[in-house]
Amino acid sequence: MASGIDWGNWGRYPKEYNPSVHGSFDPARYYGKADTAFGDVKIGELGAWVSRREKGPVKLAQMIGRAYWRWQHKYVLPKKAGVAPFFQVTCLAMAFFYAINYPKLKHHGHMKYH
């Protein structure tokens, strides 16, 4: 069965990572070729910017993993982290459960009596 996943690189560092150049490995960093940040892209250049992106389920999973580690480094792992990550996870869970229960809840506003 042929798939687009490189199983020989499973569980290893990214191919672009070079310890002598990059130093210690950081899972929140993208080691590929640097490109224009999304916030710096002009509306007219958006199509070309999207076409330069590497797409696919593996790249999406890597992007989500990097975002998770950036969030961990910013809110959870500092010595004086505080309660911000607790409230962020709580609000995310509330929004998620509201979204999955919305089909049952949307008819409650039209009822005359509870």
FILO-143696 format. One record per residue (C-alpha): residue number from 1; z, x, y. Coordinates in Angstrom, 3 decimals. Example, Ala and Ser with C-alpha at 12.3 -4.5 7.8 and 13.67 -1.06 7.14 Angstrom:
[pt 1, [7.800, 12.300, -4.500]],
[pt 2, [7.140, 13.670, -1.060]],
// end
This chain:
[pt 1, [0.000, 0.000, 0.000]],
[pt 2, [-1.101, 1.563, 3.269]],
[pt 3, [1.079, 1.051, 6.321]],
[pt 4, [1.095, 2.598, 9.787]],
[pt 5, [4.645, 3.937, 9.379]],
[pt 6, [5.095, 7.664, 8.837]],
[pt 7, [7.733, 7.595, 6.080]],
[pt 8, [7.778, 11.404, 5.913]],
[pt 9, [9.448, 11.525, 9.351]],
[pt 10, [12.035, 8.828, 8.551]],
[pt 11, [15.523, 9.831, 9.721]],
[pt 12, [14.361, 13.020, 11.425]],
[pt 13, [14.020, 14.034, 15.041]],
[pt 14, [10.914, 12.843, 16.924]],
[pt 15, [7.831, 15.035, 16.534]],
[pt 16, [7.794, 15.751, 20.284]],
[pt 17, [11.380, 17.110, 20.265]],
[pt 18, [11.682, 20.894, 20.527]],
[pt 19, [15.278, 22.224, 20.478]],
[pt 20, [14.366, 25.451, 22.283]],
[pt 21, [12.801, 23.495, 25.165]],
[pt 22, [14.911, 20.316, 25.315]],
[pt 23, [18.318, 21.621, 24.258]],
[pt 24, [20.636, 19.340, 22.315]],
[pt 25, [19.130, 16.074, 21.092]],
[pt 26, [19.778, 12.952, 23.166]],
[pt 27, [18.836, 9.643, 21.479]],
[pt 28, [18.540, 7.939, 24.889]],
[pt 29, [15.721, 10.244, 26.038]],
[pt 30, [11.987, 9.837, 25.454]],
[pt 31, [10.513, 13.182, 24.371]],
[pt 32, [6.856, 12.187, 24.662]],
[pt 33, [4.494, 12.920, 27.538]],
[pt 34, [5.963, 11.810, 30.870]],
[pt 35, [4.185, 8.974, 32.667]],
[pt 36, [4.657, 6.905, 35.807]],
[pt 37, [7.852, 4.851, 35.725]],
[pt 38, [7.365, 1.073, 35.584]],
[pt 39, [9.068, 0.647, 38.955]],
[pt 40, [6.530, 2.993, 40.596]],
[pt 41, [3.419, 1.246, 39.218]],
[pt 42, [1.309, -0.684, 41.729]],
[pt 43, [-0.039, -4.125, 40.802]],
[pt 44, [-3.639, -2.879, 40.666]],
[pt 45, [-2.691, -0.054, 38.284]],
[pt 46, [-0.689, -2.276, 35.909]],
[pt 47, [-3.557, -2.849, 33.438]],
[pt 48, [-4.277, 0.867, 33.104]],
[pt 49, [-0.558, 1.620, 32.789]],
[pt 50, [-0.141, -0.909, 29.953]],
[pt 51, [-3.230, 0.442, 28.163]],
[pt 52, [-1.674, 3.950, 28.131]],
[pt 53, [1.430, 2.693, 26.302]],
[pt 54, [1.759, 3.323, 22.587]],
[pt 55, [2.158, -0.082, 20.950]],
[pt 56, [3.440, -1.204, 17.580]],
[pt 57, [6.606, -2.239, 15.779]],
[pt 58, [7.842, 1.339, 15.323]],
[pt 59, [7.382, 2.157, 19.021]],
[pt 60, [9.139, -1.114, 19.937]],
[pt 61, [12.080, -0.225, 17.676]],
[pt 62, [12.262, 3.258, 19.230]],
[pt 63, [12.234, 1.744, 22.725]],
[pt 64, [15.057, -0.663, 21.824]],
[pt 65, [17.046, 2.206, 20.309]],
[pt 66, [16.661, 4.315, 23.453]],
[pt 67, [17.728, 1.362, 25.637]],
[pt 68, [20.778, 0.798, 23.427]],
[pt 69, [21.812, 4.449, 23.686]],
[pt 70, [21.291, 4.442, 27.479]],
[pt 71, [23.585, 1.414, 27.681]],
[pt 72, [26.132, 3.170, 25.425]],
[pt 73, [26.084, 6.333, 27.576]],
[pt 74, [26.496, 4.338, 30.787]],
[pt 75, [29.091, 1.710, 29.850]],
[pt 76, [30.792, 2.391, 26.498]],
[pt 77, [31.094, 6.148, 25.976]],
[pt 78, [32.595, 7.351, 29.316]],
[pt 79, [36.303, 8.229, 29.174]],
[pt 80, [37.203, 5.479, 31.654]],
[pt 81, [34.767, 2.829, 30.472]],
[pt 82, [36.674, -0.284, 31.558]],
[pt 83, [35.960, -3.839, 30.448]],
[pt 84, [32.325, -4.083, 31.593]],
[pt 85, [30.789, -3.720, 28.097]],
[pt 86, [33.077, -6.445, 26.736]],
[pt 87, [31.947, -8.911, 29.407]],
[pt 88, [28.290, -7.889, 29.030]],
[pt 89, [28.351, -8.516, 25.274]],
[pt 90, [30.256, -11.780, 25.785]],
[pt 91, [27.730, -13.083, 28.345]],
[pt 92, [24.820, -12.025, 26.147]],
[pt 93, [26.355, -13.837, 23.160]],
[pt 94, [26.944, -16.971, 25.260]],
[pt 95, [23.317, -16.996, 26.448]],
[pt 96, [22.027, -16.370, 22.912]],
[pt 97, [24.062, -19.185, 21.348]],
[pt 98, [23.131, -21.564, 24.179]],
[pt 99, [19.450, -20.789, 23.558]],
[pt 100, [19.653, -21.396, 19.804]],
[pt 101, [21.670, -24.625, 20.303]],
[pt 102, [19.535, -25.961, 23.178]],
[pt 103, [17.436, -28.321, 20.993]],
[pt 104, [20.663, -30.144, 20.040]],
[pt 105, [22.183, -30.022, 23.534]],
[pt 106, [19.217, -31.161, 25.639]],
[pt 107, [19.635, -34.837, 24.721]],
[pt 108, [23.304, -34.995, 25.789]],
[pt 109, [22.418, -35.284, 29.481]],
[pt 110, [20.522, -38.542, 28.889]],
[pt 111, [23.400, -40.324, 27.136]],
[pt 112, [25.298, -43.021, 29.010]],
[pt 113, [28.568, -42.597, 27.108]],
[pt 114, [29.973, -39.551, 25.364]],
// end
